Amino acid sequence: MAKNAENEISEFDVAIIGGGSAGYAAARAAVAHTDSVAIIEGGTQIGGLCILRGCMPTKALLESSHRLHDINRAREFGIAAPKARPLPATILRRKDRLVADFAGYRRGQLEHGDFAFIRGRARFVGPCELEIDPIPGAPSRHKGTLPLAPRRLRFHRCVIATGSEVAWPDVPGLREANCLTSDEAIALDRIPRSLIVLGGGSVACELAQHFARLGSRVTQIQRSGHVLSDMDPDLATVIEDQFRADGIRLFAGTRLIRVERLGRVRRAIFDHQGKTRTATADAILCALGRRPAIDSLGLDAAGVQTDHHAIVVDDSMRTSNPAIFAVGDCNGLIEVVHIAIQQGEIAGANAATGASAAWDRRLKSHVVFTEPQVATCGSSERELVAAARPFLAASYPFADHGKSMIHGSTRGFVKILCEPSTGEILGGAIVGPQAGELIHEVIAAMHWHGTVAQFAAMPHYHPTLAEILTYPAEELAGKIAAPQT
């Protein structure tokens, strides 16, 4: 690190904007090649979206509502138990305690890492220069010991890892109705008697089921023909059936006309199947997606191009400015944490070395933590059809699987897709019990370019949930035209 004008200008080989999962991963990769690395964190809290307002708090809340649901099924398993009821304030305190622990650990990693950690809001003022507005009362550190508070920072290369923010579509009355965002919904210490959920993505579905199982009367309004519209429709149908069994009033294939606030009541007016419908509730959760948090970065000054409000990158995570990379939610490719970390590691190493290592999209995966869970990896049927790529598909239902029956979780199925001539696994999908854990069997097989015959031959303990995956693998192996070794 070099400094000029009494700490007003600092120079680094690599500057990273954002101290969340992607930013920290980029820094950790970069310091393996250079000791001149800085992370600039502009949030009032340290930890990043996943820890503070995303993955970890939502999963902590879901654990409580899923446990409540299981307890109230006790009689099905021959156990007499009084009807359980939620304690919202206690659920919230548990979530907050866990998040504080996770955030504290990340704070320690950032404050004591082998890089400069600068608390401030960064804005590009040139292709290789940043202006930093320090956060009052938030000290910056260089390698955990030396004070550092530059107003300007020059870099040889930079990684943008600023994450995403709640999107507010242009719907009349949406902001004026004081709708909840996911940030606010996960901080509620009470259960709304009734709730309208706008949206059908992962966040919308997880929170809709969470509040329904805690006792809210939930109405979910989704624009596309199915919830989880980025996935194959057969997966979404299982979730929709479960939601209706949970008492959720679900409308798909809608057009939201406007949102209103009438005293303490909120109202959504929407078109559905050619009719104008109205839903009323005590609260509305706007879960209509997120968008890259890039508005304040001054990207034009750096010559960084965007498309549909996302930073455009190539497979090496490099932007239109060859000195600048963008990783995680801000590039809009796939908004999940482990992929943001992968991209951060690639960009951090590329930024430090000048290399152009590429991100492999082949193993992309996603999990929705509803009950049943939904998990996918690799290519979907819809993607393979769109790419005109030949494939074979086979599935098997949990309703016909012994351990699933014992477990009391028979909704859903597993599905494997493979290349027709070699049997190499191209993708997998699971909607059912512990799908987020089971999908790693398919990820592992795909990582090693495994075939369905090899997967089917791999021993699986009986009775387990995991052995269900061998059934579609065996079916596909029997259809492969070319012999396999």
Steps between C-alpha positions, in 0.01 A plus 500: 500500500620852417370821658510861383407836652482384858266210459266680258593279202587131525604259227433126491555221254143377560205693642179314585172687548276307738577283801234233464556138399616580147724788605667306779557205266661733245730647766602160630588390146685823420723503811640164394674689219557854633515672837352820356126435532219713645135428574268802514178433693229765477229341714416618847521134606770249414410159366338529159151417378513123558590529867307814594178494297501197271593134525576465868216697664235359267615142553504555877137617482397216269648247740252618764193490277593160355558360852161634608336326206676172581400517867138548404521182288601296806179293516571367149807332651317363803595780741241684707605862546310823566471736205816708481489875452769742382677752724588771246724707727698191601535391136630847417748502789639162392543626146667820618738309726607271217544789257708690756728197537540460124558873448752514783704224342500677162589830666803335656607361163477844341655702781797266548567379148820551301350796316389855566143525623352841424160610632353739248283542193695474176429673171700484178650833388709350224587170333738406785411738783242508777373774725410378850257657741596358842226373731503709820601299804605198296880466521697360210797270542799385297586138578321537831741752653578813302234775471396575144233745383573611143277744318629380164619157397681400183514138389652287230194276501167506681227250588144626547302287746223731618218245498136581440212698644122464508338575164191720488308444175299787358163402648265782603479534879767240577728730698217711643339192658800453733556146377742283690824401331675174581739704719207613714310171490787313663505757784131466598440405864134432434307289251269694268146364521489521122771558242514555124826380340580655164731275299578135439877472521706332771463779758127539438434126527712445810346790692146425381519149642681621813225744596223261396637230729526750784132581464463781246227486237725531196405601146777467244479682168742394224534650152626189317295188443682320782698589809876446465467592134873460430467125562323225308121516557478145639700613803281804560179294487607299805566818698170653395312189617678515837427871537130443446513218756660751738202732448675750276266666251713494186438692178738443207489652153397844625556867418529729800298816435555704816550483875306709750511585868161554665567586864653191655402280206706439187342399174637358175298522179604264221383326183465122514349280229332796334343635820596784731551368851570658837693369798514674838730441796661664801834514319652456157842349440660626179723213387515587132871441466827679560727704276876570500601768753708712263325838477750693713819355350550750215557222249497740204816667631673160495370398157310202641203395287167375634204321347157488663653661806765230545874524440599317182784249550670226301573151632811630680275751683671789315289804410527730197785669691771228493631617838165449673314178587148450640383202703190376680158660483624821339565324168149349500606156374391266780413646839609229743780522752720203414516618139584853617787347699620303196491813288679697772781245519543505122490879475731552797765272352458649152524854638818422693676308223360639175375154406166422334382185676132438422199414711350160412121536484450127446451427871266785587255399771216647700294404805166634622446426870125455494353171621538297290832647393587559134854449371651505153845469348640517151262549209120486520274339242390844386859616450595190303195533277576869440859412407377222267724259689391134500442341840325219680300551820368267767330565832379309804236604756558521875149356542633163382817504711511308827712737709290796384187322622666428834615861518146619432614713204361366176441812293730549203749308290861482384608552138825439313589622151778345295673509163339232277813337357743501796265525796695793652275674752395844376275606786286397789198624688340401829181620661446315824642431847857626558537593134770754583715228650420227245586718198867482598507138387424622148740794529781265604429266209490791255820648640683187388303484171332185624255293297164359605646147485777598739249668731270198499794272580603705804384323820221673695396399849146369550269640618604861435355796318814518284446159337199637310743666257623161381159417349495763222873438449435129444215577259716735296799263499279241335418741218852607405590398149878485544665266754655666804800422714 
